Amino acid sequence: MRNIHIKSMDESNLLMEWPGAISEDIMREIAAWQHAIEKNLSPIILECFAAYRSLLITYDHQQIDAEDLEIELLKLPVSKRKLRSKKWQVPVYYDEEVAPDLKKFCEEKNLTLKQLIKKHTSPLYDIHFYGFLPGFMYLGGLDDALGHPRKATPDKSIPAGSVAIGGQQTGIYPTTSPGGWHVIGNCPIKLFDVTQDPPCPFKPGDQIRFKSVAKKQYDKIKEEVTSGTYKYQKA
């Protein structure tokens, strides 16, 4: 395990930060720490929130203070966990009909549509954590050639299912919301459903691979999602 910086944010929150670039290795270390904390320090710990290189720990300050909690953390038996991950296939329709930024994005990156699709669908993306919106996956693994600065002026409304790129990240908007990423396609499947248990079909530690689909298949999947007959596909 690498050196970890621990600091108090306020009387109820402690932040653990990992040095280095975003990586699968750090993701697994964070998962190991979260597991050890939740297993050994309950009910002192109220919640843990994972990010790319950090873990925010919310604790009951009436039971323990930040200094003593840090001491307890450093005593924990932590071993890197072998995550029980699955690989999933996520369909995407790459077309200006559903992606208003697609043409401009290709022009600015000097890519043909075919080249963009190949670069976007080739990697296996690690799901590091959920955040921003319920069901919004923070993914690692975007091809460096597709990295692009976020929009200077965010859009007021991006449709649910929009597949977009912002900075060195790609993701899918699970619900309609404002956003500043460049929309390059649309995913017809549900990524957050409060009527399901769990509400998100994939979990942190899983991997996804985008698959380009034609309009006919995109429409068919949407119909299956609406009727409740769609089956999530493994990659």
C-alpha angles and dihedrals in degrees: 000000000000127000113286126203114220122192138167115245097184138324092297106032134068123184125211114197129193122210123227137043124319108277146155088249092059090045090057092047091052090049090051093051093046091051093049093046095049092044099047108026103046128154091024089063115068100182143346123212117196124204134171095285105001146058120210113206119200111197141175103263090194089066100039140004128227096260094052092043091055089052090051091048092055090053094056120115100238124177126171108264126226099230116223093229131174131202118231135191115225118195119223130185107212105199139120088241089075101015115061093180097049100096095043092045092054091048094049092047092043091235133134116233089251091053093048092050092049093050093045097046099042102075129075102230120214115224101225099176146320123257149124090055130016104273096015107138120212104213134196124206109058114159108255090230090066097052111119133169117260118257116280089225115036120225115253094223129021114182122245112267094030112152109212147169126222124169108322093335138087127196148150125252103229093195136019109279145138114279145160102216126109111256112223102163147345132253115212098201127091115254097180127031121164090199091064130074109248096024091210115060094211130049134214108276092037121110131225133198121198117230122200113231132187124241094262093053091043091055091046092053091049090054091049091050091051092049093045094240099110116118119204110240126227117225 
